[in-house]
Structures are given as C-alpha cells and as structure tokens.
Amino acid sequence: MWITFYHQSKRYRRSLGLDDNKANRKLATNKLLPEIQYKLNQGTFFNSDRTTHPTISEYALVSFALHAHNRKDTTKYDYETSLRLHINPYFGKRKLNSIKPSDIALWQNKLLETLMPRRVRNIRAVLNGFFEDAMRDEIIDKNPVSRVKIPKIEKVDVTAFTLEEIMKLIRLATDDLQAFVALGFFTGMRSGEMIGLRWEDIDFKRKEISIKRTIKMGTISTPKTQSSIRTIDMLDQLMPYLKKQYKLTGDKSSYVFLNLEDTHYYDIKRIRDRKWKNLLKEADIDYRTIYHMRHSFATVMIEHGEDILWVSHMLGHSDTSMTLQMYAKYRKQKDKKRAVFLQGIV
C-alpha cells in the first residue's frame, strides 16, 4: 500500500509497508494516517527520511551484493570502475532521495564531453541499477534515471577487410600472430575467445574447435552468452596455420597462444598494441580493430552465399535474427522478381 499527500505545496509518495487488503486499509485509515498527520504537524515526519535514506556510495555496495552471484567478474570490474571514476565523484555523497532528473541530465551531459555515447550508456546503466534496486526495497518511489533520455549512438559502418587484404595480413604475420590472424579471419571467434583457447579444445581429426572460455583483463570466464559456448567447424584453410602453431606451443599442453612467460595473454590489448597495429602498418592498411576480423569472416561468408544458420552458429549468436540484423545487406538475392505483379497489367 502506498499513500500520496501534499505538504507545504510539495507532493510526496510513501509506502506503508503493507499489502493492499481490506484489513490493512482499515488499519491505515484508523491508525497510520492519523499518526502521519500528527508527525507532519509536529514537523517530525521527515526526520526519519533524513536518517534512513542511504547515499549513492552506500547503497551501491548493497546493490553490488544483491547481484554478486549472477554477474561475471569482468562485469563486476566494469561496474566498480564506473562507480569509482564516474558516479561517486558526482553523486557519491548524495542521498538517493535527493537526486532529481535534472541532476542526472546534467551529469550525463558532463560525461558526454569526454566519453563516447556508448560508454556513457553503460555507466548510466550502473546508476540506473542502483535506483531500481532501491525502488524494489521501497527506499524510494521514483527512479530519476528513467526520466532522462538515453544518449543516442551514431551508427558506424564497420569496414570489412577484402579477401586480398586478409591473405596479405596472414602472409605478413610472423610467429604466433600468423595463426592468431588466420583463426580470427577463418572462424569469426571473438578476441577473448581466441586467447582463451586451449589445445585440448581443438580436435584436428574431427576438424572442430570447442569454445568454452574467454579471457578479459586477466580473468578467465565463460563466453559472452550461453549460445557462445559452442563447437565450430575448422575450415581446411585454417588447418595448416594451427598445425604450425602447435609446433610452437603444443608441447606446453596449455593455451594455444602464449606470451613470453609461457602463460596465457592477460588481455587482447597486449596483442593489439604490440603486434596487430604493427602488422597493419607493415601491410599499409588503415587501422581497424581486431574485431574487424570477426566482422570480415561473417561478411565474406554471407557475400558468397553461405548458409545463414551456419554463419550464426559460428559467430555464437543466439539465433539468426541477430546475424541478419547485422549482415543482411551482404546477402545476395538471386533471381529476384520484384515487379512480378506487373506481368498481368497492360
């Protein structure tokens, strides 16, 4: 049960902490409402508000604890970083019930001065989660974040590598980078999945690769989604590069790609900054992120008429709708007859 009332021309809404039924309505009418009226007249009603409402930094710890068992370690790290760098400096000491939509809008605009809209959306989602949890706990009755527009993300066209560029990059790559690049272009695996690949996940006889883990910021976890845990085909074109890589690291019975200390890569940044950028420069190809290998795999396959179901599975998408949404423009529609209905018109 909730009550709404006005005090000194300001509207308030509070939970009574009771189920809405006939008995509780009678209790509220005969006992609780008169007590609230008395406290308002005495000026003591809002004293409890000032003592019970936690600050953002205080309640953030509660919110994190509530979701501790259903968030990956990498997600926890991202949320804690957002809180420390972008939320606490602005709202940390503010009480939950003191923050207005205008405060959220001004904060969001400030973030957009230095951060990309996608990053701001992610940070905003963290703060939004605090308020949603607080509403479920009936600490507050409104979420100011929900009343502010989400920053728009400008759609950026991702440029796939051409077949000629793909083969040039594979040819110029040396040592373990050659197998890494071939794996990315010939499977569409995510970068974290590639550095998380172990030799036990590769079956040369069946020509299959099992994707069971990913590595990000030194943390080993399961892949992005449930559908990302998958077994994919090893194309014939990829086989010689993996066999060559086996000669480099196979005797370690460990990860396919190892750093100088013979341990797995801490994060894809190590390969990106030390090897990938130099490779593109040597090939005289404009810089594109490692993700573009995944995008290029999907684009090339779909452009050449590969089954969309197979491509979707290789990418680890939950269903073909996601794949089609991203890559439909590359599908070749053979024998289209868009004006067939005109055939009978004279």
C-alpha positions in Angstrom: 0.0 0.0 0.0 1.2 3.5 -0.9 -0.1 6.9 0.1 0.3 10.2 -1.8 0.0 13.5 0.1 1.0 17.2 -0.2 3.0 19.0 2.4 3.9 22.7 2.0 2.8 22.5 -1.7 5.1 19.6 -2.4 3.9 16.2 -3.4 5.1 13.1 -1.6 4.5 9.3 -2.1 5.4 6.8 0.6 5.0 3.1 1.1 3.2 1.9 4.2 4.9 -1.4 4.0 1.6 -3.3 4.0 -0.3 -5.5 1.5 -3.3 -3.8 0.0 -6.3 -5.5 1.5 -9.4 -4.6 3.5 -7.9 -5.1 6.9 -4.8 -3.1 6.2 -6.9 -0.3 4.6 -8.8 -0.1 7.9 -5.5 -0.1 9.9 -4.2 2.7 7.7 -7.3 4.8 8.0 -7.8 4.4 11.7 -4.2 4.4 12.9 -1.4 5.0 10.4 -2.7 8.1 8.6 -3.6 9.9 11.8 0.0 9.2 13.0 1.4 10.6 9.8 -0.8 13.7 10.1 0.4 14.2 13.6 4.1 13.9 12.7 3.6 16.3 9.8 2.0 18.9 12.1 4.8 18.4 14.6 7.5 18.7 11.9 9.0 15.3 12.8 7.8 13.2 9.9 10.8 13.9 7.6 13.4 13.3 10.3 13.2 9.6 9.6 13.7 10.3 5.9 17.0 12.0 6.6 18.3 9.1 8.7 17.1 6.2 6.6 18.0 7.2 3.1 21.5 5.9 2.2 23.9 7.8 -0.1 24.7 6.5 -3.6 28.1 5.2 -2.5 26.5 3.4 0.5 23.7 1.8 -1.5 26.0 0.9 -4.4 27.6 -1.7 -2.0 24.2 -3.2 -1.3 23.2 -3.3 -5.0 26.5 -5.0 -5.9 26.0 -7.6 -3.2 22.4 -8.3 -4.4 23.8 -9.3 -7.9 27.1 -10.8 -6.9 26.2 -14.3 -7.9 24.8 -13.6 -11.3 27.5 -11.3 -12.7 30.8 -12.3 -14.2 33.9 -11.0 -12.6 34.6 -8.9 -15.7 31.1 -7.3 -15.3 31.8 -6.6 -11.6 35.0 -4.9 -12.5 33.4 -2.7 -15.1 30.6 -1.7 -12.7 33.1 -1.0 -9.9 35.2 1.1 -12.3 32.1 3.1 -13.4 31.2 3.8 -9.8 34.7 4.8 -8.8 35.5 7.0 -11.7 32.2 8.5 -12.9 29.4 8.1 -10.4 30.9 8.6 -6.9 32.8 11.8 -7.8 29.4 13.4 -8.8 26.8 11.6 -6.7 28.7 9.5 -4.1 27.7 11.6 -1.0 24.2 12.4 -2.3 21.3 10.6 -0.7 19.2 8.5 -3.1 16.0 10.6 -2.5 17.8 13.9 -3.1 18.7 13.3 -6.8 16.4 14.7 -9.5 16.1 14.0 -13.2 17.8 17.4 -13.9 20.8 16.2 -11.8 21.0 13.1 -14.0 20.7 15.1 -17.2 23.5 17.5 -16.2 25.8 14.6 -15.1 25.1 12.8 -18.3 25.9 15.8 -20.4 29.2 16.3 -18.4 30.2 12.7 -19.2 29.5 13.2 -22.9 32.1 15.9 -23.1 34.9 13.4 -22.7 33.3 9.9 -23.2 31.7 8.2 -26.2 27.9 7.8 -26.0 28.1 4.0 -25.8 30.4 4.3 -22.7 28.0 6.8 -21.1 25.1 4.5 -21.7 27.0 1.7 -19.9 27.8 4.0 -16.9 24.2 5.2 -16.8 23.0 1.6 -16.7 25.1 1.1 -13.5 23.5 4.1 -11.8 20.0 3.1 -13.1 20.5 -0.4 -11.4 21.1 1.3 -8.0 17.8 3.2 -8.2 15.9 0.1 -9.5 17.1 -1.9 -6.6 16.3 0.9 -4.1 12.7 1.0 -5.5 12.3 -2.7 -5.0 13.5 -2.2 -1.4 10.9 0.6 -1.1 13.6 3.1 -0.1 12.5 5.4 -2.9 9.4 5.5 -5.1 10.9 7.0 -8.2 13.9 6.4 -10.5 15.2 9.8 -11.8 17.4 8.0 -14.3 14.4 6.6 -16.2 13.1 10.1 -16.8 16.2 11.2 -18.7 16.7 10.3 -22.4 19.4 7.7 -23.1 22.3 9.1 -25.2 22.0 8.2 -28.9 24.7 6.1 -30.5 25.5 7.1 -34.0 25.6 4.1 -36.3 29.1 3.5 -37.5 29.7 1.4 -40.6 32.3 -1.3 -39.9 34.5 -1.9 -43.0 35.4 -5.5 -43.6 38.8 -6.5 -44.9 38.8 -7.6 -48.5 39.9 -11.1 -49.4 43.2 -9.7 -50.8 43.8 -7.8 -47.5 43.0 -10.9 -45.5 45.5 -13.0 -47.3 48.2 -10.2 -47.2 47.9 -9.9 -43.5 48.1 -13.7 -42.9 51.1 -13.8 -45.2 53.0 -11.0 -43.5 52.2 -12.1 -39.9 55.0 -13.9 -38.2 55.4 -16.4 -35.3 52.1 -16.9 -33.3 50.5 -13.9 -34.8 50.0 -15.7 -38.1 47.9 -18.4 -36.5 46.0 -15.8 -34.5 45.1 -13.8 -37.6 44.1 -16.9 -39.5 42.0 -18.1 -36.6 40.2 -14.7 -36.5 39.5 -14.5 -40.2 38.6 -18.1 -40.7 36.3 -18.7 -37.7 34.8 -15.3 -36.6 35.8 -16.0 -33.0 35.8 -13.1 -30.5 39.2 -11.9 -29.5 38.8 -13.0 -25.8 37.7 -16.5 -27.0 40.9 -16.8 -29.1 43.3 -16.0 -26.3 41.3 -18.3 -24.1 41.6 -21.3 -26.5 43.5 -24.3 -25.2 44.9 -27.2 -27.3 42.5 -29.6 -25.7 39.7 -27.6 -27.3 41.0 -28.4 -30.8 40.2 -31.7 -32.5 42.2 -32.0 -35.7 40.7 -35.3 -36.6 37.1 -34.1 -36.4 38.1 -30.6 -37.6 36.3 -29.0 -34.8 37.1 -26.2 -32.2 35.2 -26.1 -28.9 34.8 -22.6 -27.5 34.5 -22.9 -23.7 36.1 -19.8 -22.2 37.2 -16.2 -22.7 39.8 -14.0 -21.2 39.5 -10.3 -20.4 41.6 -8.2 -18.1 43.3 -11.4 -16.8 40.0 -13.0 -15.8 39.1 -16.4 -17.3 35.3 -16.9 -17.6 32.7 -18.5 -19.8 32.0 -16.8 -23.1 29.7 -13.9 -23.5 26.4 -15.7 -23.7 25.1 -19.3 -23.3 24.9 -19.6 -27.1 28.6 -18.5 -27.3 29.6 -21.8 -25.7 29.8 -23.8 -28.9 31.7 -26.2 -31.1 32.5 -24.8 -34.6 34.0 -26.1 -37.8 37.7 -25.9 -38.5 37.9 -24.8 -42.2 40.6 -26.6 -44.3 42.2 -23.2 -44.9 42.9 -22.8 -41.2 44.3 -26.3 -40.6 48.0 -25.6 -41.7 48.3 -22.5 -39.6 47.1 -24.3 -36.4 49.4 -27.2 -37.0 52.3 -24.7 -37.4 51.2 -23.0 -34.1 51.2 -26.4 -32.4 54.9 -26.8 -33.1 55.4 -23.5 -31.1 53.2 -24.1 -28.1 51.6 -27.6 -28.4 54.2 -29.2 -26.1 53.1 -27.0 -23.2 49.7 -28.7 -23.1 48.3 -25.3 -22.3 46.9 -22.3 -24.2 47.3 -22.1 -28.0 48.7 -18.6 -27.7 51.3 -17.9 -25.0 53.2 -14.8 -24.0 56.9 -14.6 -23.4 56.4 -16.1 -19.9 54.7 -19.1 -21.4 51.3 -18.1 -19.8 48.1 -17.1 -21.5 47.7 -13.5 -22.6 46.3 -11.2 -19.9 44.1 -9.3 -22.3 43.7 -8.8 -26.0 45.3 -5.3 -25.6 48.7 -7.0 -25.4 48.3 -8.4 -28.9 46.6 -5.3 -30.3 49.2 -2.8 -29.1 52.3 -4.8 -29.6 51.6 -6.9 -32.7 48.3 -6.1 -34.5 49.0 -2.4 -35.1 52.5 -3.1 -36.4 51.1 -5.7 -38.8 48.6 -3.3 -40.3 51.3 -0.7 -40.7 53.6 -3.1 -42.4 50.8 -4.2 -44.8 50.0 -0.5 -45.5 46.4 -1.0 -44.4 44.4 1.6 -42.5 44.0 0.8 -38.8 41.0 -1.3 -37.9 40.3 -3.1 -34.6 40.8 -6.8 -34.1 37.0 -7.1 -34.0 37.1 -6.5 -37.8 38.4 -10.0 -38.3 35.2 -11.4 -36.9 33.2 -8.9 -39.0 35.1 -9.8 -42.1 34.5 -13.5 -41.6 30.8 -13.0 -41.5 30.8 -10.6 -44.4 32.8 -12.8 -46.7 30.8 -15.9 -45.9 27.4 -14.2 -46.4 28.5 -12.4 -49.5 29.4 -15.8 -51.0 26.1 -17.3 -50.2 27.0 -19.3 -47.1 24.0 -20.7 -45.1 23.0 -18.0 -42.6 22.3 -20.7 -39.9 25.9 -21.9 -40.2 27.3 -18.4 -40.0 25.1 -17.6 -37.0 26.3 -20.7 -35.2 30.0 -20.0 -36.0 29.6 -16.5 -34.5 27.9 -17.7 -31.4 24.7 -15.7 -32.0 21.6 -16.9 -30.1 19.6 -17.0 -33.4 19.8 -15.9 -37.0 17.8 -12.7 -36.3 20.8 -11.1 -34.7 23.0 -12.2 -37.6 20.6 -11.0 -40.2 20.2 -7.7 -38.4 23.9 -7.1 -38.6 24.7 -8.6 -42.0 21.5 -8.7 -44.1 22.9 -6.1 -46.5 25.6 -8.5 -47.7 23.2 -11.3 -48.7 23.0 -11.9 -52.4 19.4 -12.4 -53.5 19.4 -14.5 -56.7 16.7 -14.3 -59.3 14.7 -11.5 -57.7 11.5 -10.6 -59.4 10.3 -7.5 -57.6 7.9 -6.5 -60.4 6.3 -9.8 -61.0 2.9 -8.5 -60.0 3.0 -6.2 -63.1 3.0 -9.0 -65.6 -0.7 -9.0 -66.0 -1.1 -5.3 -66.4 -1.5 -3.9 -69.9 
